[in-house]
Amino acid sequence: MPLPVRHTPRADWHKYNGAEYFVTICTGGREHYFGEVYDGQTQLTAVGECLRAQIENVQNHYPYATIPLYVIMPNHTHLIAVIDGDKTPYDRTVCRDAACHVRNDSGANDVTDAARDVNADAARDVPTGKNVHMQNVANRQGWLSVCIGGIKSAVTRFARENGIPFAWQPRYHDHIVRNQNEMNRIAEYIEHNPLVWESDCYNE
């Protein structure tokens, strides 16, 4: 039977403090390692089940992170990740020149939207509340990288231990969710993703 892959506690979203990210993580070569879509739902493989478990239990490993909404597709996952700055031990963002980079567990550097916004404001020397807010968001981006890197590492380890062919795309995409309207649009996209799989840009 198709397995449930969505979790949508909409009522809680208004409580978040602004450090929400729309994240997309793809498999290597966009291979269908996580399962296949039947009748608008993803039937998960063992690797897909492992990914679901990692997402569902993310706070057990990363107390500062919550994932209130996600969907697992055959070759990628979309999720909303919320990073609570009050629960992170310290800032993990490193700024160099006009760009901020954060290390993920694969060793790659990702330049984030938040970092670009922060540095653009800083360059204009505009001491606004937005500056402070976006700097806080950028500082949390490093912990997002740790969380996503940990999820990816756990799934890779499970596949290797069970002799299952598997690979991730080296990086992931993240986008800051800036307001409630944008959150609602992203939520609708995530929730309907399996229903439009045939025309999805990731379906190659």
Steps between C-alpha positions, in 0.01 A plus 500: 500500500611860447671634811423838660773753429340833590469674834322836503440668839381826345366638828850522649659708227395837639715431808828493308743787532614537138787250464310268267655349190361321197752223428532268201740204508551282192646155444812453293413502131137543610470123525177369653653371821213604728210329324238554231178699480174306466158665511639824633706352783860387527552133579828507687797268469707404804723802434193722473375363831835579658479857372150533640616376840787750503264786417234394750755465780718797417461661844645192668831578330472876446291657782512841334333376179144407408359384168125568507437424134665273246441271207721218374499451125679227300820699453477798734340635813351841569472618857449801722771521766473732798814590696447634853780746570438478874602132495813521285828501699676766290509661154637286218500759221836610359504821293764579242489813286158534333376148568432284803577132478389215722659159515282196446596145590608422145769767530341727239440872554150634434433870440161580648228750414514621858871572479460697181225709656701564815811607313304719259343685792832524680664644189235773493560556872130508577449432875147362474308234687510294181882497523487343843230255399679385186831469686326272748356294213843476338656390827250217525573389145814324618297285735258422217800369310600282795147360526461425129852357484417271791182373332688433179782321682258276691321392182829435322624292794177294502530428128865395530437278801221323311679472167251727323626713208449864591649847457404858578546802280798675666313815601148601591289807426361721775279805486399728788124509555441869553130527585179311557375535142820348368475222757148421384608484135789270584276281715253463215781408262638239740161348573408470132840385378410128467181587312692680226797265486456424130569865413748568781832654392683242714334210314763416242 
